[in-house]
Amino acid sequence: MESRNVLRYGLIGFAVIAVASAALAQRFPERRGPEARNVAGQFDYYSLVLSWSPSYCASRSESDGYEPQCDRRDGKRYSFVLHGLWPQYNRGWPEACPIGRKPFVPRPIISNMLDIMPSEKLVIHEYRKHGTCSGLEPSAYYDLSRKLYQGVRIPDAYKNPFEAKFVSPSELVEDFQRANDWLKPDMVAVSCGGPGNRLREIRICFSKDGQPRGCGGNEDQRRLCSAAKMYVPPVRATQPDAPAQEKSPPQHRPTVIPNARNI
């Protein structure tokens, strides 16, 4: 009798472990082996990353040097800018994929992206680190990036706010859902951090052919921003009326890449 009970409890324990393992495998898919990672064109979905420019600009100091995204003299103000289009695995991501040649981005493509990606260095950096993994040439990669960016309607409250605000990640997602009726909660995540849990970026997920889809494990909202409220700095222009000679782009200092992905 005792042996039967031991066997019974053993089978029950095995079943519980099996069910739990299956659930975890579904929630956190197994990572690819080293031989299958960082191969151009082999990924599961895209994450379109829109950065909140005022948070980036507020984090800079005078010693950082000239930055075209923040140090403008024409009154131009940026709110959400395109940080990048990131190929993702369901868990993990590829980066700097070998493509058999130098990942060169032609000057006309760089210039064409500056209205939504206001840094030449960022355009070059994003193709080298993420675009190479898309399997697309620079022109096609940035054509897709622009198409997806322009397909997302920025809520009116975030187009040109002059007052700071505090919102929760879920409130920001709801604002984007109201502005984009195709957007579902599992397709989007919000990132925050720094002083006051500043809004950093919003990520929206798409399939490899550019259709909206649910995100993978990389866009875990609890990991990206678990704050009850985020500080959203207002849109600003740095010294829009300052004389040109007061601060001009130094030729000998490198431009800092905004919001470089430290992952």
C-alpha positions as CSV (number, residue, x, y, z in Angstrom):
1,M,0.0,0.0,0.0
2,E,2.8,2.4,1.0
3,S,4.6,1.7,-2.3
4,R,1.4,2.5,-4.3
5,N,1.1,5.9,-2.5
6,V,4.7,6.7,-3.2
7,L,4.2,5.8,-6.9
8,R,0.9,7.8,-7.0
9,Y,2.5,10.9,-5.4
10,G,5.5,10.5,-7.7
11,L,3.4,10.5,-10.8
12,I,1.4,13.5,-9.6
13,G,4.6,15.4,-8.9
14,F,6.0,14.5,-12.3
15,A,2.7,15.8,-14.0
16,V,2.9,19.1,-12.1
17,I,6.5,19.6,-13.2
18,A,5.7,18.7,-16.8
19,V,2.7,21.2,-16.9
20,A,4.8,23.9,-15.2
21,S,7.7,23.4,-17.7
22,A,5.3,23.5,-20.6
23,A,3.9,26.8,-19.4
24,L,7.3,28.3,-18.8
25,A,8.5,27.2,-22.3
26,Q,5.5,28.9,-23.8
27,R,6.0,32.1,-21.8
28,F,9.8,32.1,-22.3
29,P,10.8,30.3,-25.5
30,E,14.1,28.6,-25.5
31,R,17.0,30.8,-26.7
32,R,18.6,30.0,-30.0
33,G,22.0,28.3,-29.9
34,P,25.1,30.3,-30.7
35,E,25.2,28.8,-34.2
36,A,21.7,30.1,-35.1
37,R,22.1,33.6,-33.6
38,N,23.1,36.9,-35.4
39,V,22.2,35.5,-38.9
40,A,20.9,38.2,-41.2
41,G,17.2,37.7,-41.9
42,Q,16.6,35.0,-39.3
43,F,14.5,36.6,-36.5
44,D,10.9,36.4,-35.3
45,Y,9.5,39.9,-35.4
46,Y,10.3,43.7,-35.4
47,S,10.2,46.1,-32.5
48,L,9.6,49.7,-33.7
49,V,11.2,51.9,-31.1
50,L,10.0,55.5,-30.7
51,S,12.1,57.5,-28.2
52,W,10.8,60.5,-26.2
53,S,13.3,63.1,-27.3
54,P,12.9,65.5,-24.3
55,S,14.1,62.8,-21.9
56,Y,17.2,62.3,-24.0
57,C,17.9,66.0,-24.3
58,A,17.3,66.6,-20.6
59,S,19.9,63.9,-19.7
60,R,22.7,65.7,-21.6
61,S,25.2,68.2,-20.2
62,E,27.2,71.0,-21.8
63,S,30.3,68.7,-21.8
64,D,28.6,66.2,-24.1
65,G,29.2,68.6,-27.1
66,Y,26.9,69.5,-29.9
67,E,23.9,67.3,-30.6
68,P,21.7,68.1,-33.6
69,Q,18.6,66.5,-31.9
70,C,18.8,68.9,-29.0
71,D,20.9,71.9,-29.9
72,R,18.7,73.5,-32.6
73,R,18.5,77.2,-33.4
74,D,15.5,77.1,-35.8
75,G,12.9,76.5,-33.1
76,K,12.4,72.9,-34.2
77,R,11.1,70.7,-31.4
78,Y,11.0,66.9,-31.3
79,S,8.6,64.7,-29.3
80,F,8.6,61.0,-30.3
81,V,11.4,60.3,-32.8
82,L,12.3,57.1,-34.5
83,H,15.1,55.4,-32.5
84,G,15.2,52.3,-34.6
85,L,13.5,49.1,-36.0
86,W,14.9,46.2,-34.1
87,P,14.8,42.6,-35.4
88,Q,13.9,40.4,-32.3
89,Y,13.8,36.8,-31.4
90,N,10.8,35.7,-29.3
91,R,13.4,35.9,-26.5
92,G,16.6,37.7,-27.1
93,W,17.7,39.6,-30.2
94,P,20.4,39.5,-32.9
95,E,22.8,42.3,-33.5
96,A,25.6,43.4,-35.8
97,C,24.9,40.5,-38.2
98,P,27.6,39.6,-40.7
99,I,26.5,40.5,-44.2
100,G,29.7,39.8,-46.1
101,R,30.6,43.4,-46.6
102,K,30.9,46.7,-44.7
103,P,27.5,47.9,-43.6
104,F,27.7,51.2,-45.5
105,V,24.7,53.6,-45.4
106,P,24.7,55.9,-48.4
107,R,24.6,59.7,-47.8
108,P,21.2,60.2,-49.5
109,I,19.6,57.6,-47.3
110,I,21.1,59.3,-44.2
111,S,19.9,62.7,-45.2
112,N,16.4,61.4,-46.1
113,M,15.9,60.0,-42.5
114,L,16.9,63.1,-40.6
115,D,13.3,64.4,-40.3
116,I,12.3,61.5,-38.1
117,M,15.7,60.3,-36.9
118,P,17.5,63.6,-36.2
119,S,21.1,62.3,-35.9
120,E,23.3,61.1,-38.7
121,K,25.3,59.0,-36.3
122,L,22.1,57.3,-35.1
123,V,21.1,56.4,-38.6
124,I,24.5,54.8,-39.3
125,H,24.6,53.1,-35.9
126,E,21.1,51.6,-36.2
127,Y,21.7,50.0,-39.5
128,R,25.1,48.5,-38.4
129,K,23.6,47.1,-35.2
130,H,20.1,46.2,-36.1
131,G,19.5,46.8,-39.8
132,T,22.1,44.2,-40.8
133,C,20.1,41.6,-39.0
134,S,16.9,42.4,-41.0
135,G,18.4,40.9,-44.2
136,L,17.5,44.1,-46.0
137,E,19.7,46.6,-47.8
138,P,19.9,50.1,-46.2
139,S,17.3,51.6,-48.6
140,A,14.7,48.9,-48.0
141,Y,15.4,48.8,-44.3
142,Y,14.8,52.5,-43.9
143,D,11.9,52.5,-46.3
144,L,10.2,49.9,-44.0
145,S,11.2,51.9,-40.9
146,R,9.6,55.1,-42.2
147,K,6.5,53.2,-43.4
148,L,5.9,51.7,-39.9
149,Y,6.8,55.0,-38.1
150,Q,4.4,56.9,-40.3
151,G,1.7,54.3,-39.7
152,V,1.6,55.0,-36.0
153,R,-0.4,58.1,-35.1
154,I,1.1,60.0,-32.2
155,P,-1.6,61.1,-29.7
156,D,-2.3,64.8,-29.8
157,A,-1.2,65.2,-26.1
158,Y,2.3,64.1,-27.1
159,K,2.9,66.0,-30.2
160,N,4.1,69.3,-28.7
161,P,3.4,69.4,-25.0
162,F,4.8,72.5,-23.2
163,E,4.0,71.3,-19.7
164,A,5.5,68.3,-17.9
165,K,3.1,65.5,-17.0
166,F,3.0,62.3,-15.0
167,V,1.3,59.3,-16.5
168,S,1.4,55.6,-15.9
169,P,2.7,53.2,-18.6
170,S,-0.8,51.8,-19.0
171,E,-2.3,55.3,-19.5
172,L,0.3,56.0,-22.3
173,V,-0.6,52.7,-23.9
174,E,-4.3,53.6,-23.7
175,D,-3.6,57.0,-25.3
176,F,-1.8,55.3,-28.2
177,Q,-4.7,52.7,-28.6
178,R,-7.2,55.5,-28.8
179,A,-5.2,57.1,-31.6
180,N,-4.6,53.8,-33.4
181,D,-7.6,51.5,-33.3
182,W,-5.5,48.6,-34.7
183,L,-3.2,48.6,-31.7
184,K,-3.8,45.9,-29.0
185,P,-2.3,45.9,-25.5
186,D,0.0,42.9,-26.2
187,M,1.6,44.8,-29.2
188,V,3.1,47.6,-27.2
189,A,5.3,48.2,-24.2
190,V,6.7,51.3,-22.5
191,S,10.2,51.9,-21.2
192,C,11.1,54.4,-18.4
193,G,14.1,55.1,-16.2
194,G,16.4,57.7,-14.8
195,P,15.4,60.6,-12.5
196,G,11.7,60.5,-11.7
197,N,11.2,57.4,-13.9
198,R,11.3,59.5,-17.1
199,L,9.5,58.2,-20.1
200,R,12.2,56.8,-22.4
201,E,10.5,55.1,-25.3
202,I,7.5,53.1,-26.5
203,R,7.9,49.9,-28.5
204,I,5.4,48.6,-31.0
205,C,5.7,45.1,-32.5
206,F,5.3,44.1,-36.1
207,S,5.8,40.9,-38.1
208,K,8.6,40.5,-40.5
209,D,6.3,41.7,-43.3
210,G,5.2,44.8,-41.4
211,Q,1.9,43.7,-39.9
212,P,1.0,44.5,-36.3
213,R,1.5,41.5,-34.0
214,G,2.0,40.6,-30.3
215,C,5.4,41.2,-28.8
216,G,7.8,38.6,-27.4
217,G,9.5,38.3,-24.1
218,N,11.8,41.3,-24.8
219,E,8.9,43.7,-24.3
220,D,8.0,42.5,-20.8
221,Q,6.3,45.6,-19.3
222,R,7.4,44.8,-15.8
223,R,11.0,44.7,-16.8
224,L,10.9,47.8,-19.1
225,C,9.0,50.0,-16.6
226,S,7.2,48.9,-13.4
227,A,6.7,52.5,-12.1
228,A,3.2,53.6,-11.1
229,K,3.8,56.9,-12.8
230,M,6.4,58.2,-15.3
231,Y,7.7,61.7,-15.6
232,V,7.2,63.1,-19.1
233,P,9.4,66.1,-19.7
234,P,7.9,68.8,-22.0
235,V,9.0,69.2,-25.6
236,R,11.7,71.9,-25.7
237,A,14.1,73.6,-28.1
238,T,17.6,74.4,-26.9
239,Q,18.4,78.1,-27.2
240,P,16.2,78.6,-30.3
241,D,17.0,82.4,-30.4
242,A,20.7,82.1,-29.5
243,P,23.2,83.7,-31.8
244,A,24.8,81.2,-34.1
245,Q,28.3,82.0,-32.8
246,E,27.3,81.2,-29.2
247,K,27.4,77.5,-29.8
248,S,28.3,75.9,-33.1
249,P,29.1,72.3,-33.9
250,P,32.7,71.6,-33.2
251,Q,34.5,69.8,-35.9
252,H,36.9,67.9,-33.7
253,R,34.4,66.4,-31.2
254,P,32.4,63.3,-32.0
255,T,28.6,63.5,-32.0
256,V,27.1,61.4,-29.2
257,I,24.7,58.7,-30.5
258,P,21.3,59.4,-28.9
259,N,19.6,56.6,-26.9
260,A,22.2,53.9,-28.0
261,R,20.8,50.6,-27.0
262,N,22.8,49.3,-24.1
263,I,21.8,45.7,-24.4
